């Protein structure tokens, strides 16, 4: 379980870069990550020929946020 010290580190990282991560105690490659929605949208917006279709908080299994994007060169006009 992530403790207060790890959460402080995750939030500090997220405030600085938009992303935060801390390992679970006793794990080498497994932990908790956090991404600020604004940072994800900024990154997706910067990709040429990509359109953001939706962003749903807790959209997958009521736990994970879902960002949906599409390549505009593959979109067909109606």
C-alpha positions as CSV (number, residue, x, y, z in Angstrom):
1,X,0.0,0.0,0.0
2,X,1.2,3.5,-0.8
3,X,1.8,5.6,2.3
4,X,1.6,9.3,2.9
5,X,5.3,9.9,1.9
6,X,4.7,8.2,-1.5
7,X,1.5,10.2,-2.1
8,X,3.3,13.5,-1.3
9,X,6.0,12.5,-3.8
10,X,3.4,11.5,-6.5
11,X,1.5,14.8,-6.1
12,X,4.7,16.8,-6.1
13,X,5.8,15.2,-9.4
14,X,2.4,15.7,-10.9
15,X,2.4,19.4,-10.0
16,X,5.8,19.7,-11.6
17,X,5.4,17.6,-14.8
18,X,1.8,16.5,-15.0
19,X,2.8,12.9,-14.1
20,X,3.6,11.2,-10.8
21,X,4.7,7.7,-9.9
22,X,5.7,5.7,-6.8
23,X,6.5,2.0,-6.4
24,X,4.5,-0.1,-4.0
25,X,6.7,-1.0,-1.1
26,X,8.7,-4.2,-1.8
27,X,8.0,-4.1,-5.5
28,X,10.6,-3.4,-8.2
29,X,8.3,-2.5,-11.1
30,X,4.7,-2.1,-9.8
31,X,3.2,1.0,-8.3
32,X,0.8,3.8,-8.6
33,X,0.8,6.4,-11.3
34,X,-1.1,9.7,-11.8
35,X,-1.5,11.8,-14.9
36,X,-3.2,15.2,-14.9
37,X,-6.0,15.3,-17.5
38,X,-4.8,18.7,-18.7
39,X,-1.3,17.3,-19.4
40,X,-2.7,14.3,-21.4
41,X,-4.9,16.6,-23.4
42,X,-2.0,19.0,-24.1
43,X,0.1,16.0,-25.4
44,X,-2.7,14.6,-27.5
45,X,-3.4,18.1,-29.0
46,X,0.2,18.4,-30.1
47,X,0.0,15.3,-32.3
48,X,-0.5,16.3,-35.9
49,X,-3.6,14.9,-37.7
50,X,-5.1,13.7,-34.4
51,X,-8.5,14.8,-33.0
52,X,-9.5,14.3,-29.4
53,X,-12.9,12.6,-29.3
54,X,-13.5,12.2,-25.6
55,X,-12.1,12.2,-22.1
56,X,-14.0,10.2,-19.4
57,X,-12.9,10.2,-15.8
58,X,-13.2,6.8,-14.3
59,X,-14.4,5.5,-17.6
60,X,-12.8,2.1,-17.5
61,X,-13.9,-0.2,-14.6
62,X,-14.8,2.9,-12.6
63,X,-11.1,3.3,-11.9
64,X,-9.1,4.4,-15.0
65,X,-9.6,7.6,-17.0
66,X,-10.1,7.1,-20.8
67,X,-8.8,9.5,-23.4
68,X,-10.1,8.7,-26.9
69,X,-8.3,10.1,-30.0
70,X,-8.6,9.4,-33.7
71,X,-6.4,10.1,-36.7
72,X,-8.1,12.8,-38.7
73,X,-6.8,11.4,-42.0
74,X,-8.9,8.3,-41.4
75,X,-12.1,10.1,-40.5
76,X,-14.7,10.0,-43.3
77,X,-17.1,12.9,-43.8
78,X,-20.7,12.1,-43.2
